[in-house]
């Protein structure tokens, strides 16, 4: 199996400089890294990590969830603020999902699901951390991915280290879209097979609103009010 793990790819390509980190904030729903230049990067805290002293780590373990959470927030702070050729707008302004006949969503995004339903698209949804009735049994995911013509993948797949196996499971004609505040707007990911677009969020430098909301354990619905939705698309 080829290694498509974004965290490993980022470490190999750009490395880690923890001396550049000004602050690391852990909320119940999100973690945030604030760099010394003011850049902010988020990552969804799906396992509710409440403490991590990154300064004492000599070698980060890419198999360790706590390490991955910090690393993704760090890389989002670094990479989501680069001057890439980004498009501004919501994913539905750019992608015509009714053109797809077999949509699989990995990571249950309620707003995304509701918008798809309004467009007469009924996605098959998988999420290890949700007990909603619409969630399909995890044991069936490989079969559904193999037959999908479109996969909507939340950034949490990077944190919980399932991104690699999902990319390996899809067929060569499937279009994969990475979405959410945890998604990294990086050309490094756009070069991975099947990735057609990345839809992430950029936040203003040193935005006190974001820091306050994370400390108060607020989620995506509150955070998105202060971010700019941006897209990086494969040509």
C-alpha angles and dihedrals in degrees: 000000000000116000110248094158105139094208092055091044092051092049091050094046104040108004128213129282109183090179086073091061115100098180142358116204125193119197127171092257106024141024122210135197117202114195125211089255089057098255114148126208127182136202127183111251096215095163094044099240107191103183138030128156099204092174091071095053114107096180123018117228111222090198092058115092094209090053092045092052092056093042095052092049088048094050091045089054090051102038105033090064099053118114095254123155095270131174119219119225148059121307090247090059089061110027123058101212096181085072088070121079102190114039122177122191117200108194114029110252107182097200091047092048093049092049091051091051090052087056091052092254117135109196125197105238130210125181127158091200100049131080097191113139093239092062113108120225111274093229089070098054098099092055093049094046091051091057098040123112091191132028123192107202124188121217090249087080087071093051097047091044098240096115093091097053092045093054090047092051100053122091120250094256096053119112113220122202121192113207145176141051089296092057116109117227095216136140086218089070094039088063091061114104117266094011104128100167144002118211112192142146133253120203130204115262115271091356104183091198092064092046091049094048094049091049088051090052096245122160141221097295090063099036096051091064089071100041134080116233110229135176134208111199134194111241 
